[in-house]
């Protein structure tokens, strides 16, 4: 996974943005965001899943809303890289809470 920061929070807007690129099969760990996160798929095919729900396929142009405090992951599909723009706000100086790794069984459950 490669993160290319685009903008940081400032005194006017308490949010940051970055382009995040996943190689085929790569994915984040499970995590939550205190204020939620918006993803805009820029290229490729990806996967995302909220805890307790089915894995969803995401494609270029899709916009994904990750609700506040909802455990989820996102990454590339097995045979395609994927880049998304991730935008999230900060609460008490934090924008993400990282958790355990996504297992191969969870990743492949489609």
Biopython code that builds the backbone (N, CA, C, O; Angstrom):
import numpy as np
from Bio.PDB.StructureBuilder import StructureBuilder

atoms = [
    (1, "UNK", "N", (0.856, -1.170, 0.000)),
    (1, "UNK", "CA", (0.000, 0.000, 0.000)),
    (1, "UNK", "C", (0.901, 1.232, 0.000)),
    (1, "UNK", "O", (1.863, 1.305, 0.765)),
    (2, "UNK", "N", (0.590, 2.181, -0.847)),
    (2, "UNK", "CA", (1.341, 3.444, -0.914)),
    (2, "UNK", "C", (0.379, 4.595, -0.648)),
    (2, "UNK", "O", (-0.709, 4.651, -1.222)),
    (3, "UNK", "N", (0.782, 5.504, 0.219)),
    (3, "UNK", "CA", (-0.036, 6.670, 0.560)),
    (3, "UNK", "C", (0.672, 7.918, 0.063)),
    (3, "UNK", "O", (1.815, 8.178, 0.439)),
    (4, "UNK", "N", (0.000, 8.692, -0.780)),
    (4, "UNK", "CA", (0.517, 9.960, -1.292)),
    (4, "UNK", "C", (-0.356, 11.086, -0.747)),
    (4, "UNK", "O", (-1.426, 11.352, -1.296)),
    (5, "UNK", "N", (0.085, 11.760, 0.333)),
    (5, "UNK", "CA", (-0.719, 12.828, 0.929)),
    (5, "UNK", "C", (-1.057, 13.922, -0.076)),
    (5, "UNK", "O", (-0.220, 14.307, -0.893)),
    (6, "UNK", "N", (-2.285, 14.418, -0.009)),
    (6, "UNK", "CA", (-2.750, 15.465, -0.908)),
    (6, "UNK", "C", (-2.952, 16.780, -0.148)),
    (6, "UNK", "O", (-2.537, 17.838, -0.622)),
    (7, "UNK", "N", (-3.592, 16.718, 1.035)),
    (7, "UNK", "CA", (-3.747, 17.917, 1.863)),
    (7, "UNK", "C", (-3.875, 17.504, 3.320)),
    (7, "UNK", "O", (-4.280, 16.383, 3.628)),
    (8, "UNK", "N", (-3.525, 18.427, 4.215)),
    (8, "UNK", "CA", (-3.567, 18.204, 5.663)),
    (8, "UNK", "C", (-4.639, 19.074, 6.289)),
    (8, "UNK", "O", (-5.081, 20.048, 5.680)),
    (9, "UNK", "N", (-5.065, 18.734, 7.507)),
    (9, "UNK", "CA", (-6.024, 19.599, 8.195)),
    (9, "UNK", "C", (-5.384, 20.943, 8.522)),
    (9, "UNK", "O", (-4.169, 21.041, 8.694)),
    (10, "UNK", "N", (-6.211, 21.970, 8.604)),
    (10, "UNK", "CA", (-5.709, 23.284, 9.009)),
    (10, "UNK", "C", (-6.748, 23.955, 9.906)),
    (10, "UNK", "O", (-7.725, 23.322, 10.307)),
    (11, "UNK", "N", (-6.544, 25.206, 10.215)),
    (11, "UNK", "CA", (-7.457, 25.901, 11.136)),
    (11, "UNK", "C", (-8.858, 26.089, 10.558)),
    (11, "UNK", "O", (-9.798, 26.354, 11.307)),
    (12, "UNK", "N", (-9.015, 25.958, 9.236)),
    (12, "UNK", "CA", (-10.329, 26.136, 8.614)),
    (12, "UNK", "C", (-11.057, 24.822, 8.339)),
    (12, "UNK", "O", (-12.280, 24.746, 8.457)),
    (13, "UNK", "N", (-10.302, 23.793, 7.973)),
    (13, "UNK", "CA", (-10.902, 22.499, 7.629)),
    (13, "UNK", "C", (-10.156, 21.403, 8.376)),
    (13, "UNK", "O", (-8.954, 21.220, 8.179)),
    (14, "UNK", "N", (-10.861, 20.677, 9.229)),
    (14, "UNK", "CA", (-10.272, 19.650, 10.068)),
    (14, "UNK", "C", (-10.289, 18.289, 9.366)),
    (14, "UNK", "O", (-10.758, 17.300, 9.928)),
    (15, "UNK", "N", (-9.774, 18.248, 8.135)),
    (15, "UNK", "CA", (-9.773, 17.007, 7.363)),
    (15, "UNK", "C", (-8.495, 16.906, 6.560)),
    (15, "UNK", "O", (-7.842, 17.907, 6.264)),
    (16, "UNK", "N", (-8.150, 15.673, 6.213)),
    (16, "UNK", "CA", (-6.996, 15.432, 5.350)),
    (16, "UNK", "C", (-7.419, 14.565, 4.180)),
    (16, "UNK", "O", (-8.459, 13.907, 4.217)),
    (17, "UNK", "N", (-6.601, 14.576, 3.148)),
    (17, "UNK", "CA", (-6.862, 13.756, 1.974)),
    (17, "UNK", "C", (-5.575, 13.167, 1.447)),
    (17, "UNK", "O", (-4.511, 13.778, 1.541)),
    (18, "UNK", "N", (-5.682, 11.968, 0.888)),
    (18, "UNK", "CA", (-4.513, 11.298, 0.326)),
    (18, "UNK", "C", (-4.962, 10.333, -0.757)),
    (18, "UNK", "O", (-6.060, 9.779, -0.702)),
    (19, "UNK", "N", (-4.094, 10.142, -1.740)),
    (19, "UNK", "CA", (-4.287, 9.057, -2.702)),
    (19, "UNK", "C", (-3.659, 7.813, -2.092)),
    (19, "UNK", "O", (-2.512, 7.847, -1.646)),
    (20, "UNK", "N", (-4.407, 6.714, -2.071)),
    (20, "UNK", "CA", (-3.908, 5.456, -1.520)),
    (20, "UNK", "C", (-3.968, 4.424, -2.635)),
    (20, "UNK", "O", (-5.021, 4.201, -3.232)),
    (21, "UNK", "N", (-2.820, 3.793, -2.913)),
    (21, "UNK", "CA", (-2.722, 2.806, -3.989)),
    (21, "UNK", "C", (-2.429, 1.433, -3.398)),
    (21, "UNK", "O", (-1.504, 1.269, -2.601)),
    (22, "UNK", "N", (-3.222, 0.460, -3.796)),
    (22, "UNK", "CA", (-3.055, -0.930, -3.380)),
    (22, "UNK", "C", (-2.681, -1.751, -4.611)),
    (22, "UNK", "O", (-3.332, -1.633, -5.650)),
    (23, "UNK", "N", (-1.651, -2.574, -4.511)),
    (23, "UNK", "CA", (-1.327, -3.527, -5.571)),
    (23, "UNK", "C", (-2.356, -4.660, -5.533)),
    (23, "UNK", "O", (-3.047, -4.820, -4.527)),
    (24, "UNK", "N", (-2.473, -5.453, -6.615)),
    (24, "UNK", "CA", (-3.457, -6.537, -6.611)),
    (24, "UNK", "C", (-3.343, -7.406, -5.352)),
    (24, "UNK", "O", (-2.252, -7.839, -4.978)),
    (25, "UNK", "N", (-4.476, -7.648, -4.715)),
    (25, "UNK", "CA", (-4.526, -8.492, -3.526)),
    (25, "UNK", "C", (-4.188, -7.794, -2.222)),
    (25, "UNK", "O", (-4.403, -8.366, -1.154)),
    (26, "UNK", "N", (-3.668, -6.580, -2.274)),
    (26, "UNK", "CA", (-3.304, -5.857, -1.047)),
    (26, "UNK", "C", (-4.542, -5.211, -0.438)),
    (26, "UNK", "O", (-5.461, -4.807, -1.151)),
    (27, "UNK", "N", (-4.555, -5.118, 0.890)),
    (27, "UNK", "CA", (-5.682, -4.495, 1.579)),
    (27, "UNK", "C", (-5.217, -3.905, 2.898)),
    (27, "UNK", "O", (-4.156, -4.251, 3.418)),
    (28, "UNK", "N", (-6.039, -3.007, 3.424)),
    (28, "UNK", "CA", (-5.768, -2.429, 4.734)),
    (28, "UNK", "C", (-6.069, -3.474, 5.805)),
    (28, "UNK", "O", (-6.585, -4.551, 5.506)),
    (29, "UNK", "N", (-5.745, -3.152, 7.035)),
    (29, "UNK", "CA", (-6.226, -3.923, 8.183)),
    (29, "UNK", "C", (-7.639, -3.436, 8.504)),
    (29, "UNK", "O", (-8.075, -2.406, 7.990)),
    (30, "UNK", "N", (-8.343, -4.168, 9.345)),
    (30, "UNK", "CA", (-9.614, -3.676, 9.860)),
    (30, "UNK", "C", (-9.337, -2.377, 10.598)),
    (30, "UNK", "O", (-8.299, -2.242, 11.246)),
    (31, "UNK", "N", (-10.253, -1.421, 10.508)),
    (31, "UNK", "CA", (-10.067, -0.142, 11.191)),
    (31, "UNK", "C", (-11.389, 0.613, 11.268)),
    (31, "UNK", "O", (-12.370, 0.250, 10.618)),
    (32, "UNK", "N", (-11.394, 1.670, 12.077)),
    (32, "UNK", "CA", (-12.536, 2.573, 12.182)),
    (32, "UNK", "C", (-12.033, 4.007, 12.049)),
    (32, "UNK", "O", (-10.838, 4.277, 12.168)),
    (33, "UNK", "N", (-12.964, 4.911, 11.802)),
    (33, "UNK", "CA", (-12.662, 6.348, 11.742)),
    (33, "UNK", "C", (-13.618, 7.061, 12.694)),
    (33, "UNK", "O", (-14.828, 6.845, 12.620)),
    (34, "UNK", "N", (-13.102, 7.907, 13.588)),
    (34, "UNK", "CA", (-13.987, 8.563, 14.549)),
    (34, "UNK", "C", (-15.019, 9.488, 13.911)),
    (34, "UNK", "O", (-16.099, 9.687, 14.466)),
    (35, "UNK", "N", (-14.696, 10.052, 12.755)),
    (35, "UNK", "CA", (-15.625, 10.962, 12.071)),
    (35, "UNK", "C", (-16.047, 10.419, 10.709)),
    (35, "UNK", "O", (-16.632, 11.152, 9.912)),
    (36, "UNK", "N", (-15.762, 9.149, 10.429)),
    (36, "UNK", "CA", (-16.078, 8.570, 9.128)),
    (36, "UNK", "C", (-15.014, 8.899, 8.101)),
    (36, "UNK", "O", (-14.072, 9.641, 8.379)),
    (37, "UNK", "N", (-15.173, 8.342, 6.914)),
    (37, "UNK", "CA", (-14.214, 8.558, 5.827)),
    (37, "UNK", "C", (-14.950, 8.423, 4.498)),
    (37, "UNK", "O", (-15.839, 7.585, 4.345)),
    (38, "UNK", "N", (-14.567, 9.253, 3.550)),
    (38, "UNK", "CA", (-15.104, 9.189, 2.190)),
    (38, "UNK", "C", (-13.986, 8.681, 1.290)),
    (38, "UNK", "O", (-12.862, 9.178, 1.357)),
    (39, "UNK", "N", (-14.289, 7.685, 0.441)),
    (39, "UNK", "CA", (-13.352, 7.151, -0.541)),
    (39, "UNK", "C", (-13.904, 7.409, -1.934)),
    (39, "UNK", "O", (-15.089, 7.190, -2.184)),
    (40, "UNK", "N", (-13.054, 7.870, -2.840)),
    (40, "UNK", "CA", (-13.421, 8.030, -4.241)),
    (40, "UNK", "C", (-12.445, 7.183, -5.043)),
    (40, "UNK", "O", (-11.245, 7.459, -5.055)),
    (41, "UNK", "N", (-12.955, 6.150, -5.717)),
    (41, "UNK", "CA", (-12.087, 5.258, -6.477)),
    (41, "UNK", "C", (-11.643, 5.982, -7.740)),
    (41, "UNK", "O", (-12.458, 6.384, -8.570)),
    (42, "UNK", "N", (-10.320, 6.137, -7.865)),
    (42, "UNK", "CA", (-9.721, 6.860, -8.989)),
    (42, "UNK", "C", (-9.414, 5.920, -10.154)),
    (42, "UNK", "O", (-9.610, 6.278, -11.316)),
    (43, "UNK", "N", (-8.930, 4.716, -9.838)),
    (43, "UNK", "CA", (-8.607, 3.758, -10.897)),
    (43, "UNK", "C", (-8.619, 2.339, -10.339)),
    (43, "UNK", "O", (-8.444, 2.125, -9.140)),
    (44, "UNK", "N", (-8.829, 1.383, -11.226)),
    (44, "UNK", "CA", (-8.771, -0.019, -10.860)),
    (44, "UNK", "C", (-10.056, -0.551, -10.266)),
    (44, "UNK", "O", (-11.112, 0.080, -10.315)),
    (45, "UNK", "N", (-9.921, -1.750, -9.697)),
    (45, "UNK", "CA", (-11.050, -2.437, -9.074)),
    (45, "UNK", "C", (-10.633, -2.787, -7.653)),
    (45, "UNK", "O", (-9.542, -3.309, -7.423)),
    (46, "UNK", "N", (-11.517, -2.491, -6.702)),
    (46, "UNK", "CA", (-11.203, -2.752, -5.307)),
    (46, "UNK", "C", (-12.299, -3.513, -4.604)),
    (46, "UNK", "O", (-13.330, -3.855, -5.185)),
    (47, "UNK", "N", (-12.047, -3.768, -3.336)),
    (47, "UNK", "CA", (-13.001, -4.446, -2.471)),
    (47, "UNK", "C", (-13.098, -3.669, -1.168)),
    (47, "UNK", "O", (-12.125, -3.053, -0.732)),
    (48, "UNK", "N", (-14.261, -3.699, -0.551)),
    (48, "UNK", "CA", (-14.442, -3.111, 0.775)),
    (48, "UNK", "C", (-15.472, -3.932, 1.525)),
    (48, "UNK", "O", (-16.324, -4.586, 0.924)),
    (49, "UNK", "N", (-15.383, -3.890, 2.850)),
    (49, "UNK", "CA", (-16.326, -4.637, 3.664)),
    (49, "UNK", "C", (-16.494, -3.960, 5.009)),
    (49, "UNK", "O", (-15.514, -3.576, 5.649)),
    (50, "UNK", "N", (-17.739, -3.813, 5.436)),
    (50, "UNK", "CA", (-18.051, -3.406, 6.803)),
    (50, "UNK", "C", (-18.231, -4.674, 7.626)),
    (50, "UNK", "O", (-18.719, -5.684, 7.120)),
    (51, "UNK", "N", (-17.836, -4.620, 8.891)),
    (51, "UNK", "CA", (-17.940, -5.762, 9.790)),
    (51, "UNK", "C", (-19.368, -6.307, 9.784)),
    (51, "UNK", "O", (-20.325, -5.554, 9.963)),
    (52, "UNK", "N", (-19.508, -7.631, 9.576)),
    (52, "UNK", "CA", (-20.813, -8.270, 9.594)),
    (52, "UNK", "C", (-21.578, -8.201, 8.292)),
    (52, "UNK", "O", (-22.683, -8.734, 8.196)),
    (53, "UNK", "N", (-21.002, -7.546, 7.272)),
    (53, "UNK", "CA", (-21.661, -7.431, 5.970)),
    (53, "UNK", "C", (-20.821, -8.129, 4.904)),
    (53, "UNK", "O", (-19.701, -8.562, 5.176)),
    (54, "UNK", "N", (-21.362, -8.235, 3.696)),
    (54, "UNK", "CA", (-20.666, -8.882, 2.584)),
    (54, "UNK", "C", (-19.585, -7.983, 2.003)),
    (54, "UNK", "O", (-19.660, -6.758, 2.098)),
    (55, "UNK", "N", (-18.577, -8.612, 1.398)),
    (55, "UNK", "CA", (-17.548, -7.880, 0.660)),
    (55, "UNK", "C", (-18.205, -7.248, -0.562)),
    (55, "UNK", "O", (-18.991, -7.896, -1.253)),
    (56, "UNK", "N", (-17.882, -5.979, -0.828)),
    (56, "UNK", "CA", (-18.432, -5.253, -1.969)),
    (56, "UNK", "C", (-17.325, -4.924, -2.966)),
    (56, "UNK", "O", (-16.214, -4.575, -2.567)),
    (57, "UNK", "N", (-17.620, -5.033, -4.249)),
    (57, "UNK", "CA", (-16.682, -4.642, -5.310)),
    (57, "UNK", "C", (-16.870, -3.150, -5.569)),
    (57, "UNK", "O", (-17.997, -2.665, -5.672)),
    (58, "UNK", "N", (-15.747, -2.425, -5.674)),
    (58, "UNK", "CA", (-15.794, -0.990, -5.986)),
    (58, "UNK", "C", (-14.935, -0.734, -7.219)),
    (58, "UNK", "O", (-13.901, -1.371, -7.419)),
    (59, "UNK", "N", (-15.390, 0.222, -8.048)),
    (59, "UNK", "CA", (-14.727, 0.492, -9.325)),
    (59, "UNK", "C", (-14.511, 1.992, -9.515)),
    (59, "UNK", "O", (-15.060, 2.817, -8.786)),
    (60, "UNK", "N", (-13.697, 2.316, -10.511)),
    (60, "UNK", "CA", (-13.405, 3.708, -10.839)),
    (60, "UNK", "C", (-14.698, 4.525, -10.887)),
    (60, "UNK", "O", (-15.666, 4.139, -11.543)),
    (61, "UNK", "N", (-14.699, 5.655, -10.183)),
    (61, "UNK", "CA", (-15.856, 6.531, -10.133)),
    (61, "UNK", "C", (-16.774, 6.287, -8.951)),
    (61, "UNK", "O", (-17.596, 7.143, -8.622)),
    (62, "UNK", "N", (-16.651, 5.133, -8.305)),
    (62, "UNK", "CA", (-17.486, 4.854, -7.137)),
    (62, "UNK", "C", (-17.075, 5.734, -5.959)),
    (62, "UNK", "O", (-15.893, 6.024, -5.771)),
    (63, "UNK", "N", (-18.053, 6.150, -5.176)),
    (63, "UNK", "CA", (-17.818, 6.924, -3.956)),
    (63, "UNK", "C", (-18.345, 6.081, -2.802)),
    (63, "UNK", "O", (-19.497, 5.648, -2.809)),
    (64, "UNK", "N", (-17.487, 5.855, -1.814)),
    (64, "UNK", "CA", (-17.819, 4.993, -0.681)),
    (64, "UNK", "C", (-17.824, 5.828, 0.588)),
    (64, "UNK", "O", (-16.910, 6.622, 0.814)),
    (65, "UNK", "N", (-18.845, 5.654, 1.417)),
    (65, "UNK", "CA", (-18.910, 6.313, 2.714)),
    (65, "UNK", "C", (-18.648, 5.256, 3.784)),
    (65, "UNK", "O", (-19.369, 4.262, 3.872)),
    (66, "UNK", "N", (-17.627, 5.474, 4.588)),
    (66, "UNK", "CA", (-17.313, 4.618, 5.729)),
    (66, "UNK", "C", (-17.820, 5.357, 6.968)),
    (66, "UNK", "O", (-17.202, 6.337, 7.384)),
    (67, "UNK", "N", (-18.926, 4.914, 7.568)),
    (67, "UNK", "CA", (-19.527, 5.652, 8.683)),
    (67, "UNK", "C", (-18.616, 5.735, 9.913)),
    (67, "UNK", "O", (-17.746, 4.884, 10.098)),
    (68, "UNK", "N", (-18.812, 6.745, 10.744)),
    (68, "UNK", "CA", (-18.022, 6.873, 11.968)),
    (68, "UNK", "C", (-18.107, 5.614, 12.837)),
    (68, "UNK", "O", (-19.183, 5.053, 13.042)),
    (69, "UNK", "N", (-16.964, 5.192, 13.335)),
    (69, "UNK", "CA", (-16.837, 4.098, 14.300)),
    (69, "UNK", "C", (-17.308, 2.744, 13.782)),
    (69, "UNK", "O", (-17.528, 1.836, 14.584)),
    (70, "UNK", "N", (-17.472, 2.574, 12.469)),
    (70, "UNK", "CA", (-17.866, 1.290, 11.891)),
    (70, "UNK", "C", (-16.607, 0.567, 11.402)),
    (70, "UNK", "O", (-15.860, 1.087, 10.573)),
    (71, "UNK", "N", (-16.390, -0.624, 11.921)),
    (71, "UNK", "CA", (-15.211, -1.424, 11.571)),
    (71, "UNK", "C", (-15.312, -1.866, 10.116)),
    (71, "UNK", "O", (-16.340, -2.389, 9.688)),
    (72, "UNK", "N", (-14.226, -1.649, 9.353)),
    (72, "UNK", "CA", (-14.231, -1.971, 7.930)),
    (72, "UNK", "C", (-12.799, -2.117, 7.414)),
    (72, "UNK", "O", (-11.833, -1.856, 8.132)),
    (73, "UNK", "N", (-12.687, -2.537, 6.164)),
    (73, "UNK", "CA", (-11.403, -2.564, 5.464)),
    (73, "UNK", "C", (-11.663, -2.244, 4.002)),
    (73, "UNK", "O", (-12.803, -2.292, 3.542)),
    (74, "UNK", "N", (-10.598, -1.914, 3.272)),
    (74, "UNK", "CA", (-10.678, -1.720, 1.827)),
    (74, "UNK", "C", (-9.330, -2.025, 1.209)),
    (74, "UNK", "O", (-8.294, -1.948, 1.870)),
    (75, "UNK", "N", (-9.356, -2.373, -0.075)),
    (75, "UNK", "CA", (-8.115, -2.704, -0.779)),
    (75, "UNK", "C", (-8.392, -3.039, -2.224)),
    (75, "UNK", "O", (-9.483, -2.791, -2.738)),
    (76, "UNK", "N", (-7.384, -3.609, -2.878)),
    (76, "UNK", "CA", (-7.494, -3.961, -4.296)),
    (76, "UNK", "C", (-8.122, -5.337, -4.472)),
    (76, "UNK", "O", (-8.069, -6.178, -3.575)),
    (77, "UNK", "N", (-8.710, -5.548, -5.630)),
    (77, "UNK", "CA", (-9.204, -6.869, -5.999)),
    (77, "UNK", "C", (-8.002, -7.784, -6.266)),
    (77, "UNK", "O", (-6.885, -7.292, -6.426)),
    (78, "UNK", "N", (-8.208, -9.098, -6.317)),
    (78, "UNK", "CA", (-7.083, -10.011, -6.497)),
    (78, "UNK", "C", (-6.275, -9.794, -7.781)),
    (78, "UNK", "O", (-5.066, -10.025, -7.800)),
    (79, "UNK", "N", (-6.939, -9.351, -8.850)),
    (79, "UNK", "CA", (-6.256, -9.239, -10.146)),
    (79, "UNK", "C", (-6.183, -7.815, -10.675)),
    (79, "UNK", "O", (-5.982, -7.616, -11.873)),
    (80, "UNK", "N", (-6.343, -6.815, -9.802)),
    (80, "UNK", "CA", (-6.315, -5.422, -10.247)),
    (80, "UNK", "C", (-5.765, -4.534, -9.139)),
    (80, "UNK", "O", (-6.144, -4.673, -7.976)),
    (81, "UNK", "N", (-4.881, -3.633, -9.501)),
    (81, "UNK", "CA", (-4.494, -2.585, -8.554)),
    (81, "UNK", "C", (-5.684, -1.646, -8.396)),
    (81, "UNK", "O", (-6.602, -1.652, -9.216)),
    (82, "UNK", "N", (-5.663, -0.839, -7.335)),
    (82, "UNK", "CA", (-6.744, 0.123, -7.108)),
    (82, "UNK", "C", (-6.177, 1.331, -6.383)),
    (82, "UNK", "O", (-5.419, 1.198, -5.422)),
    (83, "UNK", "N", (-6.560, 2.521, -6.860)),
    (83, "UNK", "CA", (-6.198, 3.767, -6.188)),
    (83, "UNK", "C", (-7.478, 4.491, -5.817)),
    (83, "UNK", "O", (-8.388, 4.631, -6.634)),
    (84, "UNK", "N", (-7.537, 4.953, -4.568)),
    (84, "UNK", "CA", (-8.663, 5.779, -4.162)),
    (84, "UNK", "C", (-8.162, 7.028, -3.464)),
    (84, "UNK", "O", (-7.078, 7.050, -2.880)),
    (85, "UNK", "N", (-8.982, 8.070, -3.542)),
    (85, "UNK", "CA", (-8.777, 9.277, -2.761)),
    (85, "UNK", "C", (-9.505, 9.051, -1.448)),
    (85, "UNK", "O", (-10.704, 8.772, -1.440)),
    (86, "UNK", "N", (-8.786, 9.170, -0.337)),
    (86, "UNK", "CA", (-9.376, 9.002, 0.993)),
    (86, "UNK", "C", (-9.422, 10.358, 1.678)),
    (86, "UNK", "O", (-8.405, 11.047, 1.770)),
    (87, "UNK", "N", (-10.603, 10.743, 2.161)),
    (87, "UNK", "CA", (-10.773, 12.013, 2.869)),
    (87, "UNK", "C", (-11.415, 11.715, 4.214)),
    (87, "UNK", "O", (-12.457, 11.063, 4.288)),
    (88, "UNK", "N", (-10.780, 12.200, 5.278)),
    (88, "UNK", "CA", (-11.310, 11.963, 6.611)),
    (88, "UNK", "C", (-11.019, 13.119, 7.550)),
    (88, "UNK", "O", (-10.030, 13.833, 7.384)),
    (89, "UNK", "N", (-11.885, 13.299, 8.534)),
    (89, "UNK", "CA", (-11.728, 14.355, 9.538)),
    (89, "UNK", "C", (-11.077, 13.775, 10.790)),
    (89, "UNK", "O", (-10.989, 12.559, 10.964)),
    (90, "UNK", "N", (-10.630, 14.667, 11.641)),
    (90, "UNK", "CA", (-9.948, 14.299, 12.883)),
    (90, "UNK", "C", (-10.841, 14.583, 14.079)),
    (90, "UNK", "O", (-11.567, 15.577, 14.100)),
    (91, "UNK", "N", (-10.785, 13.699, 15.083)),
    (91, "UNK", "CA", (-11.444, 13.893, 16.365)),
    (91, "UNK", "C", (-10.371, 13.669, 17.423)),
    (91, "UNK", "O", (-9.759, 12.603, 17.480)),
    (92, "UNK", "N", (-10.149, 14.664, 18.249)),
    (92, "UNK", "CA", (-9.108, 14.582, 19.287)),
    (92, "UNK", "C", (-7.750, 14.188, 18.698)),
    (92, "UNK", "O", (-7.004, 13.408, 19.290)),
    (93, "UNK", "N", (-7.448, 14.742, 17.523)),
    (93, "UNK", "CA", (-6.150, 14.513, 16.890)),
    (93, "UNK", "C", (-5.998, 13.194, 16.165)),
    (93, "UNK", "O", (-4.911, 12.900, 15.669)),
    (94, "UNK", "N", (-7.053, 12.379, 16.083)),
    (94, "UNK", "CA", (-6.983, 11.073, 15.422)),
    (94, "UNK", "C", (-7.991, 10.981, 14.297)),
    (94, "UNK", "O", (-9.115, 11.472, 14.406)),
    (95, "UNK", "N", (-7.567, 10.335, 13.199)),
    (95, "UNK", "CA", (-8.506, 10.111, 12.098)),
    (95, "UNK", "C", (-8.757, 8.630, 11.841)),
    (95, "UNK", "O", (-9.652, 8.280, 11.073)),
    (96, "UNK", "N", (-7.965, 7.743, 12.484)),
    (96, "UNK", "CA", (-8.125, 6.302, 12.249)),
    (96, "UNK", "C", (-7.712, 5.526, 13.501)),
    (96, "UNK", "O", (-6.836, 5.943, 14.258)),
    (97, "UNK", "N", (-8.376, 4.382, 13.691)),
    (97, "UNK", "CA", (-8.039, 3.449, 14.755)),
    (97, "UNK", "C", (-7.775, 2.089, 14.102)),
    (97, "UNK", "O", (-8.714, 1.405, 13.694)),
    (98, "UNK", "N", (-6.502, 1.697, 14.001)),
    (98, "UNK", "CA", (-6.128, 0.450, 13.338)),
    (98, "UNK", "C", (-6.385, -0.743, 14.234)),
    (98, "UNK", "O", (-6.230, -0.662, 15.452)),
    (99, "UNK", "N", (-6.784, -1.862, 13.621)),
    (99, "UNK", "CA", (-7.122, -3.099, 14.333)),
    (99, "UNK", "C", (-6.368, -4.266, 13.704)),
    (99, "UNK", "O", (-5.295, -4.082, 13.129)),
    (100, "UNK", "N", (-6.936, -5.469, 13.818)),
    (100, "UNK", "CA", (-6.262, -6.670, 13.324)),
    (100, "UNK", "C", (-6.233, -6.729, 11.797)),
    (100, "UNK", "O", (-7.001, -6.052, 11.113)),
    (101, "UNK", "N", (-5.317, -7.566, 11.284)),
    (101, "UNK", "CA", (-5.213, -7.761, 9.837)),
    (101, "UNK", "C", (-6.432, -8.518, 9.309)),
    (101, "UNK", "O", (-7.036, -9.328, 10.011)),
    (102, "UNK", "N", (-6.776, -8.229, 8.048)),
    (102, "UNK", "CA", (-7.833, -8.953, 7.353)),
    (102, "UNK", "C", (-7.250, -10.298, 6.928)),
    (102, "UNK", "O", (-6.212, -10.343, 6.269)),
    (103, "UNK", "N", (-7.904, -11.381, 7.298)),
    (103, "UNK", "CA", (-7.397, -12.703, 6.934)),
    (103, "UNK", "C", (-7.685, -13.001, 5.459)),
    (103, "UNK", "O", (-8.535, -12.358, 4.843)),
    (104, "UNK", "N", (-6.975, -13.973, 4.907)),
    (104, "UNK", "CA", (-7.241, -14.393, 3.532)),
    (104, "UNK", "C", (-8.676, -14.902, 3.403)),
    (104, "UNK", "O", (-9.333, -14.661, 2.390)),
    (105, "UNK", "N", (-9.160, -15.602, 4.422)),
    (105, "UNK", "CA", (-10.541, -16.124, 4.389)),
    (105, "UNK", "C", (-11.544, -14.969, 4.323)),
    (105, "UNK", "O", (-12.508, -15.036, 3.559)),
    (106, "UNK", "N", (-11.332, -13.913, 5.110)),
    (106, "UNK", "CA", (-12.229, -12.746, 5.070)),
    (106, "UNK", "C", (-12.133, -12.053, 3.711)),
    (106, "UNK", "O", (-13.157, -11.695, 3.130)),
    (107, "UNK", "N", (-10.920, -11.861, 3.199)),
    (107, "UNK", "CA", (-10.699, -11.185, 1.929)),
    (107, "UNK", "C", (-11.373, -11.928, 0.770)),
    (107, "UNK", "O", (-11.945, -11.306, -0.125)),
    (108, "UNK", "N", (-11.300, -13.254, 0.795)),
    (108, "UNK", "CA", (-11.820, -14.075, -0.307)),
    (108, "UNK", "C", (-13.287, -14.453, -0.163)),
    (108, "UNK", "O", (-13.811, -15.169, -1.016)),
    (109, "UNK", "N", (-13.971, -13.997, 0.887)),
    (109, "UNK", "CA", (-15.380, -14.342, 1.128)),
    (109, "UNK", "C", (-16.301, -13.493, 0.262)),
    (109, "UNK", "O", (-16.795, -12.452, 0.696)),
    (110, "UNK", "N", (-16.525, -13.948, -0.966)),
    (110, "UNK", "CA", (-17.419, -13.207, -1.868)),
    (110, "UNK", "C", (-18.430, -14.134, -2.469)),
    (110, "UNK", "O", (-19.272, -13.702, -3.256)),
]
sb = StructureBuilder()
sb.init_structure("model")
sb.init_model(0)
sb.init_chain("A")
sb.init_seg("    ")
for serial, (resi, resn, name, xyz) in enumerate(atoms, 1):
    if name == "N":
        sb.init_residue(resn, " ", resi, " ")
    sb.init_atom(name, np.array(xyz, "f"), 0.0, 1.0, " ", f" {name:<3s}", serial, name[0])
structure = sb.get_structure()
